Amino acid sequence: MAEKSYKYIILGGGVAAGYAAREFVQQGLQAGELAIISKEPAAPYERPALSKAYLFPESPARLPGFHTCVGSGGERQTPQWYSEKGIDLVLDTEVVEASVAQKSLKTASGDVYKYGALIIATGATFIKLSDFGTPGADAKGIYHLREVEDATALYEAIKANPNGNAVCVGGGYIGLELAAVLNMNKMKVTMVYPEPFCMPRLFVSEIAAFYEGYYKEKGIEIVKGTVASGFESNEHGEVKVVKLKDGRELPADIVIVGVGARPNIGLFKDQLTVEKGGFKVDGFFKTSAENVYAVGDVATFPLKLYNELRRVEHVDHARKSAIQAVQTIKAAEAGTSVEEYDYLPYFYSRAFSLSWQFYGDNVGDAVVWGAKGADKVNAKFGAYWVKDGKVMGAFLEGGSADENKALATAARNQVPVSTIKELSNL
Ligand SMILES: Cc1cc2nc3c(=O)[nH]c(=O)nc-3n(C[C@H](O)[C@H](O)[C@H](O)COP(=O)(O)OP(=O)(O)OC[C@H]3O[C@@H](n4cnc5c(N)ncnc54)[C@H](O)[C@@H]3O)c2cc1C
């Protein structure tokens, strides 16, 4: 059992950790000042690739191809990059205890890490159906997706079940993206979700109808308005049937559960102020304890634009919050300051040849244009959310880089809808 001390420690080795490391380097870092401690065996990578190119039937993405910060056009930070920069990348190492008072972290093997400043970037963990007591939900062949090892296991299962039956439970990002890649892998795919349409947290029915129609044309079955209530397995404990609450049964060789995620706050939840499921931070990602920062999925931060506290589980925020925390730390050392975080929510997804982006807030009335009867090959349509005569949120399928930029500007500036000649021409 060893004890080590670092000026800075990043706890967690995901998206935020990779971007924070790069920012430390850009701001000036001495060898031996920074350690990243991660449960994962791989250096930080762009997690969204796992539900997309990682599972492609042809030339699937593999590490080191998508280490951070390639997702935003930056350098590919392989383990060698970290060692060249003098950063200790402590992989395959779970922190099991933490003391804010003693400024220390303890790993599963009993090693103790002391820090001057800590950035908590522990992300989130998928929710399992067994968490709700669904019978049979721990059978073999039921997959969840968060880390590269989950994606590898799923990839191998897909290869082992050519032309097999796959059921995606959940109609959010994970369900939609995975249904697409399973279909591309020639599996017979059924999606199941309780809501009346997919992506209900963002989409309105007209938008969802386009994607559901597209998926159906690809041969994906969609079962709505019911939930998976149990699973049956064969004598080897492998899932074979998904039982639905409405009495139907679906054959399954592979099941993917995408029903949401829970932020990993357990280590500190009694030591730091928690709000909306995450660590409450200020506009500089400072938690309630001195020299302890929280970024990415675990941070509940002031969303200045809407004057409210929010927790965001998206990659763009993970990157930007990490950068903000490091700039804050470095500015304090230099006796300077940085501007408060001023985030414009931004989400995106890609599946098949489709690709959409959303900026802002989906509040008010949704005005959808071009979705009905949109061309399936070169789909292009969008929506604006309008409140008190102002554009609050903007969505575009199939937009160019310039168009997406215009979308972001409209949502950021909350432009009066009366100044827009045509909604399709922002
Ligand atoms: C499959 C998938 C697809 C996604 N696709 C999109 C997308 O298309 N668009 C989008 O905007 N967002 C997407 N997201 C969300 C996005 O990836 C997350 O918001 C982002 O990764 C959050 O970054 P983070 O650094 O906070 O957490 P993470 O990237 O999850 O990293 C957390 C890290 O902390 C480690 N850790 C946790 N606890 C401990 C511990 N006790 N000890 C040591 N290490 C620990 C974890 O192992 C992990 O390495 C996707 C997420 C998933 C899972």
The ligand as a Gaussian input file, in Angstrom:
#p B3LYP/6-31G(d) Opt

LIG

0 1
 C      -22.880000       4.895000     -25.233000
 C      -22.969000       6.384000     -25.011000
 C      -23.202000       7.223000     -26.079000
 C      -23.300000       8.597000     -25.891000
 N      -23.534000       9.409000     -26.966000
 C      -23.640000      10.736000     -26.792000
 C      -23.896000      11.604000     -27.900000
 O      -24.069000      11.145000     -29.038000
 N      -23.950000      12.948000     -27.681000
 C      -23.772000      13.475000     -26.422000
 O      -23.829000      14.690000     -26.264000
 N      -23.512000      12.685000     -25.347000
 C      -23.447000      11.331000     -25.504000
 N      -23.212000      10.524000     -24.417000
 C      -23.019000      11.143000     -23.088000
 C      -21.551000      11.519000     -22.858000
 O      -20.710000      10.491000     -23.282000
 C      -21.344000      11.829000     -21.382000
 O      -22.130000      12.946000     -21.048000
 C      -19.866000      12.128000     -21.081000
 O      -19.075000      10.977000     -21.306000
 C      -19.699000      12.610000     -19.645000
 O      -18.342000      12.787000     -19.384000
 P      -17.749000      12.599000     -17.902000
 O      -16.287000      12.762000     -18.014000
 O      -18.558000      13.378000     -16.962000
 O      -18.070000      11.053000     -17.557000
 P      -17.542000       9.746000     -18.259000
 O      -17.107000       9.994000     -19.654000
 O      -18.601000       8.711000     -18.037000
 O      -16.266000       9.328000     -17.403000
 C      -16.367000       8.950000     -16.059000
 C      -15.137000       8.142000     -15.708000
 O      -15.031000       8.010000     -14.303000
 C      -14.673000       6.678000     -13.989000
 N      -15.042000       6.406000     -12.596000
 C      -16.277000       6.477000     -12.062000
 N      -16.225000       6.182000     -10.747000
 C      -14.928000       5.931000     -10.472000
 C      -14.239000       5.563000      -9.286000
 N      -14.862000       5.421000      -8.111000
 N      -12.898000       5.351000      -9.351000
 C      -12.233000       5.516000     -10.516000
 N      -12.842000       5.869000     -11.661000
 C      -14.169000       6.069000     -11.641000
 C      -15.417000       5.884000     -15.038000
 O      -14.906000       4.570000     -15.136000
 C      -15.131000       6.725000     -16.275000
 O      -13.874000       6.449000     -16.795000
 C      -23.141000       9.145000     -24.591000
 C      -22.912000       8.284000     -23.496000
 C      -22.841000       6.915000     -23.697000
 C      -22.608000       6.005000     -22.513000

